[in-house]
Amino acid sequence: MVEDGKPLALGAGLPRRALFGAVLGAAVTLVTACSADDEKTQMGSPVRKRSWGAFLPAVAGTTRTTVASIDRIATLAGTKPDFVHLFAAIGDSVPVEILDLVRSGGATPVLTLEPWRPDEGSDQPEYSLASIAAGHYDPDLFRWATQLASWPYPLVLRFAQEMNGNWYPWSIGVNQNTAAQYRTAWSRMHSIVSEQAPHVRFVWAPNAITEGTRDFTACYPGDDKVDYLGLDGYNWGQIPGHQWQSADKLFSNSLRALSRISPGRPILVTEVGCADGATPNLKAQWIADFFRVIGDCPDVLGFLWFQMDKERDWRFNTTPASTQSFRDELAQWMSGGRPS
């Protein structure tokens, strides 16, 4: 079974991983040029600089290929990405080499830390929220915190994302997980990491509310434990189990819900992608509509495009029209304008 927001059965929770147990994914935003101290100062009154990033599956374990991938996406988009997104499981080590390569390419890493064993789906009760909240994975979290502390550059950490779906071991309703347990598990992670690596910034990212997800409000850990509000959403197009969703339908209600949770807190669309439509112009129009939606929400400071042909071809450059639409709308949005 599948729903509009995410796959729910076959292919559900497929890990976006590649190198050293981490995959480069769709990006987030911070002011790349800022030092860690600058960022800490800004959190009370965030600098409203718009930024963007992209998932880059071609990135490999060499400086040459990493920088080449970033340069290619910059050429396609007309501007260099501010962020590159990494995925890692809690049993992995911090991928320092990849972090260095991303930084050498002029981007800031956004690292998603997932408490599970990738490739084994949501049926992993040992990774229930109760287990995390009880401290069973504290040794892993302390190891991550220590290793992150030794990499003292700007970094955004995302933990246990899309908790309001049903495709991860930490999803609410899976493995008897509750929203209260999610808040406790997040708080435990935040306490351990922030104590040892105070330069790390945290983004909390539910999935957009669709037919396949639930409300995420009760899962919010609190303003003292979250720097950025995140949101993931994909338009799967017209295929069995899905229907074409406008950017407005997919994102607007959820963005408003985020703004109600913590008014004025900066929002990052941490994953976004769109399948091709029945006609060549549909994706180009969807992209334009997406920029209009985030342009209408003043709290949105950035987004991360999932630039990969995976379950669907999510890339923005699948047609000349969609590529041009992305370039034009991105340029206007980055300049502070509101797309028409």
C-alpha angles and dihedrals in degrees: 000000000000135000134199097265102046144344111278104188128007105037092010114156093002105182116243094219136136124146128040088349091305132099127204107239145171112317142241134204141256128137098279096204093054122105120231090258091051091052092049090053092047096054092081090054108012120218105246096224114145116228139171142197142182143217107249112192093177092067109115136180099281132083091233097056094040094052090042091055092049090047091050094052089047090054093048094046098037092236135060118258116250093208143034119196125225127194122205137167121237091249092058127089124244105279094232094167092055092045089054092049092050091049091048088056090058098256135113117235122240108199122200112202112202122195101217146065106274119233093030100088131222097311095093106115092176086072095053117139089248089060093050092045091050091058100252090136098040092112090058092045092049090049091051091047093051093048093046089050089058091056099063099184131107110291135161118213122205117189130195096345129196092027090161093067126072104236102089133065088242094051116125108259093020116105087004090292119169133196090245090055090050091055091049093048092049091048091052092050092046094049093052097044099039092050093058101027107035092167091068117101121209129222120192110205127186123178120261111270109259137142089287099050141057135228112288102199096102091054095063108119095206139268093275091061102040129064099178133024112225136196134190126202139158133190102219094187129218105328133122108297094016141067133201109277124197117230088244093055093044100047116013101077092045093048090052089049091053092050090052091051093057114001114219096008110136116258127212121192092220097188129020134157141153131211121223116271133227090269128038095246097055096080092046090053092046090054091051090049091050091056090048090052095051090041089057091055108071092195093064107100099168151349140213118221116211097229101192142102097231127126083350130002097269096171118123092221101061092117133023088245095053091046092052092045091053093048094048097044094043092052092051094044094047090051089058097256126134114242114237 
